[in-house]
Amino acid sequence: MSIRVENLVKTYGKQNAVNDITFNINSGEIVGFLGPNGAGKTTTMKILTCFIPPSSGRAYINNMDVELKAIEVRKQIGYLPEHNPLYTDMYVKEYLHFIASIYHLPNTTKRVAEMIEITGLQVEQKKKIGQLSKGYRQRVGLAQAMIHNPSVLILDEPTSGLDPNQIVEIRNLITTIGKEKTVMLSTHIMQEVEAMCTRVMIVNKGNIVANGEPHELKQQFSSDIILVVKFNQILNKEQLKELENMAEVKTANNNEYHLKGKNEEALKALAFNFAVKNQLMLSEMKVSENSLEDIFKNVTR
């Protein structure tokens, strides 16, 4: 496995930023590391990337201890921190050549050209980094994180501050990268997690409170059934009151209503009988799954 964490603790004064967490990430996984602000995500990532030591416990990258073999570990990982630290007075190509020289890469010109193509920086490669948009700066950050061809990528808020088009581009890039590498990423955008990640870990107050594939978490944390029904017309006040007497109802757009209950078949029967009684046509009826956002709220409150 690419990342292994055992009973990891990080304490600042009397506060545990990371509280005895244990997890594994296998090669080829794209894992979303989620949590509210101050939950311990960035602290964990800084430990894994050898920026800060743990107070106790162990962390391994490709079976190498991050404390005992920090230099070797850094050769195996690519890191994009939340606040992307770039030399804004350097040109894009100049900066990437500089990073390549730090890693003592052979044939740096070829490798820099490859990274510029992979990250879509061709148009901007002759500009100073300070002249780039936030989206292109993120691309430069990803290029520097990948230039030495690491087997593990750790990305902290890689799509922060990007517009919707830029988010899609970076998401597609990360998804492509994840086919060959291990990716651990932190984000607050749940749609990105559902689109990219093969597994999700949610941390709260330094503890892992959920860990599994997105569909597994939806099953594990779904206590109520939401039945989405759409009639051929908007219910009048009397009809809506009658429906509310039979089930918990949330009015959605126009003639769509969400019925909440414990039993799917009972809700479907209720909706069908209600439609027959009120001479309504059911144009749609489907079960809505809990979203990752719902799960996130439930486990971090």
N, C-alpha and C positions, 0 to 999 in steps of 0.2 A: 504494500500500500504506500501511497505517496506522502500522506500526512497522517501522523499518529500523535494523539495528545492524551496524556495520562495524568489524571488528578491535578490539573493545572490550576494554580492559584497565583493571583497578583494582588498585592495589598498596598494601598497608599494610606499611610497612617493607620487609622482604625477601620478603614473602609476596604472591603473586598471588591475590587473592580472585576475580577474573575474568580469565581468561587468553586474550586474543585471540579472542573469540567473534564470530561473524557469523551473523545470521539475519534473516528477514523474516516479518511477520505481516500478512495481507491483511484488508481490511475484511470483516466478517461472520464471521470465524473466532473460535472459542472454543478457545484454546490452553492446555493444561496445561503448566506450567513446573515440572518435578519434579527432585528431587535430595535426597541426604541432608543433614542439618544441616551447615552450614558449606561447602556446595558452591558458593555464590555467587549463589543465587536472589534473596535479599532485596537484596543489593548491586546486582545488575542492575536490579531494580525501582526502587531508590532513584535510580539514575542516570537511568532513563527518566522518572521523575517529578520530576526537577530538584532532588532533595534533596541529592545529592552529585555532584561532577564526576568524570568518568573520568580516569584517569591518561594514557590515550591512546586513540585510536580515536574514532569518531563514533557518535552515536545520533540518530535522527530520529523525530518524531511528526508524521504528516501532512506529511512533507517539510520540517519545521522542525527545525533543529538545537537539541537540548535545552540546549546551553551558550549559543549565540548568541541564542536567542529564547525564553528560559526563561519570561517572562511570558506570551507567546502560547501556548506549549506547555501551560502550566498551565490555560489556558482550555479546552483540547481534551481534557484527561484527567480522569477520576475515579479517586481512589486510596483504597483501603481497606487500611491497613497491618495487619500481623499483630496488633499490640497496639493495638486500636482506641482512639484518643485522643479521648474525649468529655468535655464539661463536665458532670459528674455532678450539679451543683447546679441545672442549667437544666432546664426542662420540655421535653418532646419538641418541641412546636410552637414554643416559644420558640427552641430551639436551631436548628431548621431555618430559621426566619425570620432568625436571625443569620447563618447560612451563606449564605442567599440574598442578604442585604444585602451581603456581602463581594463577591459576583459582580455586584452592581448589577443584579439581575434585575428586569424589569418585572412588575407584578402578582404580587408575592410571595405574597400570600394564596392565590391560585389555584394557583400552582406548589407551595406547601407542601401544600395539600390533595391535589393529584395524587400527590405522592410518598408521603404517608401512606397513600393508597389502594393504590398500586402495591406498597408494601412491607408491607402488612397491619398497619399501626400504629394503626388506628382506635381499638381498645379501649384502647390505652396512651398515646394522644397527650396526655392531660392529666396524665400522671405525670411526676415528675422522672426523669431518666435514671438516677440512682443507685438508683432503686427497681426498675428493669427487670431481667429475667432476661438471661442471656448471649445467648440467641437473639434477644431483642428489641433488645438493644444492637447486635447485628450488623445488624439491620434498620435501625436508626438510622444506623449507619455506611454502609450501602449507600445509604440515602436521601440522606445528605450528599454521597456520591460522585457521585450521579446528578442532583442537583437542578439543576445548570446545563446539563443535557442534553449531556454530553460525547460525543464520537464514539468515544473509547477508554476502556475500564475496565481498571484494573490492581488485582487483588485478591490480597492476600497472606494465605493461610490463612483464607478467608472462612467456613469451617465449623468452625474450631477450637473445641473445647470445647462443641459443641452436642450435644443428644441426638438419637437417630435420627429422630424426627418433625421436629425443627427442621432437620436436615440436608436432609431431603426437601423441605421448604418453601423453604429458601434455594437448593437445587439447581434447583428448578422456576423460581424467580425469575430466577436467572442464565441458565438456558436460554432463557427468554422474552426477556430483555434481549439475549442474544447474537444474536437474529435481526435486530436492527437496528444493533448496535454491534460493535466489536472488543473481545474480552475476553481478557486474559492473566491466568491465575490460578495461584497456587502452592498445592499441597496435598500431604499425605502419604496421603490416603485414595484408594487406587487405584480403588475402586468408583465414587467420584465422578467420577474422570477418565473412566472408560469410559462413564458415563452422560451426561456433559456435553460432553466435549471432541471437537472435530473433528480436532485434531492434538495431538501430544505431543512435547515437548522434554525430554530428560533431561540434566541437567548434573551433573558430578562433578569435584571439585577445580578448579573454575573453567573446565572445558572442556565443550562440548556433545558427549555421547557417543552420543546417539540423537535422531533428529528425523524424524517422519513420522506418518501417520494410524495409529490403534491397530491396525487389521488389517494394515497394512504392516509395523509393527514386530514383530507376532506371527509373520509369515512370515519376516522378515529374521533374527530371532534364534532361530527354532525349529530346533534341531539334531537333536532326537529326537522321535519319535512316541510319544504316550501313547494306548494303546488301552484304553478302559474297558469291561470285560466284567462281566456279572452272570449268575450261574448260578442254577438253581432251588433250590440248597441250598449251605450253607457247606462248603467243601472240608475233608476230614480231613487229618491231618498228612502221610500218604503222598501224597495227591493234590497238596497244596500243594508238597511237596518236588519232585515230578515236574515241576510247572509251573515252579518256580524253576530247575530244571536246563535249561529250554528258553529262558527269557527272564528279564529283570530284572522282579521282581514287587513291587508295593506293595499290601498289604492295606488296603482302605478299609472302609466300613461293611458289616457283616454279610457278605453273599455277593457283594460287589463287589470286583473286583481291577483294578489298573492295570498293564498290560504296557507296558514301555518298550523301544523298538528304533528302528532306522533306516528300516525299510520297512513301510509300512502294510499292504500286501497280504500280506506274509509273516506279520505279527502276526495278521491276521484268519484266515489259514489255520491257524496254530498253535492259536489259540483254538478254532476249529471242530473240528479233528481231535482236540484234547484232550477236548472235550465229547463227541464221538462215542465215543472210546475208553473214557471213564469213565462212559458212559451218563448224561450230564448234559444238561439243557436250557439253552440260551443264551436268557435272557430280555431281554438288552440287550447291544448292542455298538456303541460309538461312539468316534470320535477326539476327544480332548480337546486344545484349543489351549493353548499357553503363555499364561498370564495376564500382564497388565501387571506384576503384582507379581514374577513370575518374571523378566521382562525387566529390571525395575528392579534386582533383586538381581544379575543377571548383569553388567550394565554398570557398576555402582557398587562392586563388590567390589574 
